[in-house]
Amino acid sequence: MIKISIDAMGGDHGPSVIIPALAKVATRRTDIRFIIYGREEVVRPELAKQPRLAAVSEFVHCEVAVRMDDKPSQALRHGRWKSSMWKAIEAVKANTSDACVSAGNTGALMAMSKFCLRTMATIDRPAIAALWPTARGESVVLDVGATIGADAHQLTDFAILGTGMARALFGIDRPTVGLLNVGVEEIKGQEEVKEAGRMLREANMASMNYQGFVEGDDIGKGTTDVVVTEGFSGNIALKTAEGTARQIAGYLREAMSRTLMAKIGYIFAKGAFDRLREKMDVRRANGGVFLGLNGIVVKSHGGADADGFAAAIEMAYDMVRNRLLDRIEADLDLFHARNPHAAMGRPAAAVEDQE
Amino acid sequence: MIKISIDAMGGDHGPSVIIPALAKVATRRTDIRFIIYGREEVVRPELAKQPRLAAVSEFVHCEVAVRMDDKPSQALRHGRWKSSMWKAIEAVKANTSDACVSAGNTGALMAMSKFCLRTMATIDRPAIAALWPTARGESVVLDVGATIGADAHQLTDFAILGTGMARALFGIDRPTVGLLNVGVEEIKGQEEVKEAGRMLREANMASMNYQGFVEGDDIGKGTTDVVVTEGFSGNIALKTAEGTARQIAGYLREAMSRTLMAKIGYIFAKGAFDRLREKMDVRRANGGVFLGLNGIVVKSHGGADADGFAAAIEMAYDMVRNRLLDRIEADLDLFHARNPHAAMGRPAAAVEDQE
């Protein structure tokens, strides 16, 4: 039995999309149970339409809902202890649930998750990991925007966190890992990236196949199962790829509707276009995973529809079932046992950040 | 009359692609003249096939050719004073040519260009600008990899350089400019980016319409005519977009060849697909422009074909004709006259870099 706590008030559409999403998942995964947090007057009517879901769910009324435009500090001030977002996270801390899923605003969800769950013992900062569709399948890319900048220690932490996620989701024993860098001969890369590369190579971990530096175009190729970078460039890479995909989809639509011949061609090839659309569909890889915390929190896109939110839940489900946190903890212990200097070398300020 | 100096030995294919490219341009632009630098035994035979080109070109034999895998320091050691790459750049310095185009390796070309042409008086570091195809047309994105990291002063320099290029190439009086950032509420952005934003807003230049921060997906949308960022994230954005475009082209090819219906549809829509391929074609926007130097240097993709190399030459031609360097110099003077603190605030080490 896997229990998932749901913030039903997040996202652009709230319970009207989230409850149908839960209903989809409940029919596909029979060993799942939900604890749904939200405002009674909007959640109850939706839940009443889904008797099968209601039978495997518990509902908890929360007076407060974090707004999509709340700043993290506002959200913490108004929403701590009592909002649906906070309660859904707190259920993970209390072991009432195994993972939390919210489509609420990223900044607020991260601030509350850090405050409530805290980072793992040897982790300075959490990261947000994205599941990136590639020519070969999918890769884990992190950090895509939890924090800006990362030193070598934080980059090695991200590598271990991402490796755990790839092992849990892809069923690979020893995922390949690359550090994102730029290929400019001698001046190649930032010192932090070079140092992280040295540390990962030396560690030579049984659970991680470190491959060296990769470049921006390697992400789409699927050159490695895990791509590690700091949050500024990771966020820019993710958004740039989304923008490019949307731009090309626009070109394609325009090209297929311009002439009669193209329109006829479109009718014949409609099945192929539908499959293509599915491949390019961001919903299939919906959700950023917060890694490095004492609990699993998945952030769904705010604009996700029921299929998108369902995909985010199923990702959380898979990570719980494949014991993501245990894997990460074991890898961190191993890494720090073999590399005591790695933990010792951490600046004191960064360690204090955890408090 | 516009004179372009050509390094005929650069690129994966050398003179066999570069000479036909020059021939294409020579028929389209009748007021262009070329000075071609390269090894006699490989350039002469190609040139002999193109009598119209030969009539508007001067050829200079150079014993040395910089190799594609030379490190910048190697290239400088072996190729300074005598390689075709160096000679083509030197022609710009000597005012024998108005701009230089090479498909040689980026690191070597940048090292030689800096050494030979030097940076403009108030510029710390040159940038590489890319012409990026967008849903609206094209945008200038810089720096895409000349150097890693940039402080606020360097980012404002890049904004002025990119604005000059957009004015010269797009014929817009007051291009819109955005600073690339990540949209994470309160912790939004690096200090350098915030400070650069303040400086550009205060400067309120007549030639630049500063719009504030943009995110990765704004590049493909064409939200602003110019997108400014430091070289690490700029290079990752560029390569990630190229990777995504290639990935989707692969999906499309696969989808259109999988079923008979799709194949029939493809035949009907072939014209539309050809137009689409043209739109997605990186050759159309081939070439990185080195900005901030006392001369125009355009780097063509090493793998470019004749059309791609021709596009790079025509970009150089347009920038010369529209007096790119004069525009940039005027803008820099204006900016520093109004913002003396900007020049004064520069760290001494950065100024020394120019020597």
Interface residues (C-beta under 8 A of the other chain):
Chain A: K71 P72 S73 N105 T106 G107 T134 A135 G145 T147 I148 G149 L180 V182 V184 E185 E186 I187 G189 Q190 E215 G216 D217 D218 I219 G220 K221 T229 G231 F232 S233 N235 I236 A237 L238 K239 T240 A241 E242 G243 T244 A245 R246 Q247 I248 G250 Y251 L252 A255 M256 R258 T259 M261 A262 I264 G265 Y266 I267 F268 A269 K270 G271 A272 F273 R275 L276 K279 M280
Chain B: K71 P72 S73 N105 T106 G107 T134 A135 G145 T147 I148 G149 L180 V182 V184 E185 E186 I187 G189 Q190 E215 G216 D217 D218 I219 G220 K221 T229 G231 F232 S233 N235 I236 A237 L238 K239 T240 A241 E242 G243 T244 A245 R246 Q247 I248 G250 Y251 L252 A255 M256 R258 T259 M261 A262 I264 G265 Y266 I267 F268 A269 K270 G271 A272 F273 R275 L276 K279 M280
